[in-house]
Amino acid sequence: MLVLSRQRDESIIIGDNIVITVVDIRGDKVRLGIQAPTEISVHRQEVYEAIQREQQRAGTGEQANTAATEM
């Protein structure tokens, strides 16, 4: 895992088209702004895991796992 330090209004760039910016820092919470192409899904981890569980229950788990590894 790469660990980077950033201050408010500083960014991290992933690839050519994903920008993550520190929008605000309050106590022990950091607010991030994420700019990414519309074809790239961006979710909080707990939401992503819930989507995966739901897709597996619906019988599309294999397709969802394949799509996740292709990102």
Secondary structure, DSSP 8 states (H G I E B T S, - for coil): -------TT-EEEETTTEEEEEEEEETTEEEEEEE--TTS----HHHHHHHHHHHHHTT-HHHHHHHHHH-
